[in-house]
Amino acid sequence: MTETNGTHAPALESPSLTQAAQSDTRKVGVETEFVSISARRAAEALAAELGGSVVEEDPHAFLVRSTRLGDMAVEVDLRHTHPQRSTATRLRLGRRSAAWLGSVLRHIVPSELVTAPVPISQLAEVDEAIAALRRAGATGHGTTLFASLGLHFNVEAPRPDAQAITAVLKGFALLEPWRRRKRLRSAHEWLTRLGERYPKDYVRRIVAPDYWPDLTHLADDYLDANPTRKRDLDLLPLLLLLDEARVRARLPHEKISARPAFHYRLPHAYVGDETWSILPDWNAWVAVERLAGDRDRLDRLGHAYLHFEGDPAAWAAFVVAAALSPPRRLE
């Protein structure tokens, strides 16, 4: 069990499928945003506590190579401060101007820790990296005056085929009201969460028990309803890997990187809270995968959703009673 400043995190839960298609152990990459210290200070703190060496990519982006959790990156989360990467943007600054812009904006724009994919069994150790940032002065309590501070998981897909992806998509949509009710702490967080849900008509379409499309139709339906990265479960990186031409025909300029992973986007990270752990949010994802792996229960719950007449809060309560096992572990 992970321990951070005397506070015990919940136990790490594992999905039913822990192996990828090639029989490799599934991996998860983690991204989390924070404020109050520079990217350089953060990288140095990680190297000091986790081992490894710091390599400067630019004055606001650093690699920490060969830590005991693998390679990590720390950077100001604004592409214009990284001129070597901004070739696709309209505004391309020189290195000196980009460095100046980063120095001005780093007190407003969050920095981001990005881990290499780590085996699921080591995911709890990411809390130790976050604790190292906090001890170095990093803060963050869900939101700033200007934006939310995000936590993202890039969860390797066990099988990159249409049926497996559709099952996870269904499970995620059906559990979304429960996840939202369970996590959000304040009115400001509710407001910064708006706009990232799947459209209601799309949810009703995908949860139907007879919705099991092939990859082409799955991608077309997703792109029609969600031509944006801003969804709680962002399928664009995975779809780009599987059908680049189809995705780029619809989104030629969207900032997407192809990955064999589900991009699970949570809007609020709490790096400054010493009691915070990434594990409750990870365990909520595990609940999605467990539901996705039970075809009968998935179809029954989809049928119930289509005939449910209550509000999202009532559906969340219904899901706890009908779909989560055992519910007391996830409440």
Secondary structure, 3 states (H helix, E strand, C coil): CCEECCEECCCCCCCCCCECCCCCECEEEEEEEEECCCHHHHHHHHHHHHCCEEEEEECCEEEEEEECCEEEEEEECCHHHCHHHHHHCCCCCCHHHHHHHHHHHCCCCCEEEEECCEEHHHHHHHHHHHHHHHHCCCECCCECCCCECCEEEEEECCCCCHHHHHHHHHHHHHHHHHHHHHHCCCHHHHHHHCCCCCCHHHHHHHHCCCCCCCHHHHHHHHHHHCCCCCCCEECHHHHHHHCHHHHHHHCCCCCCCCCCEEEEEECCCCCCCCCCCCHHHHHHHHHHHHHHCCHHHHHHHHHHHHHCCCCHHHHHHHHHHHCCCCHHHCC
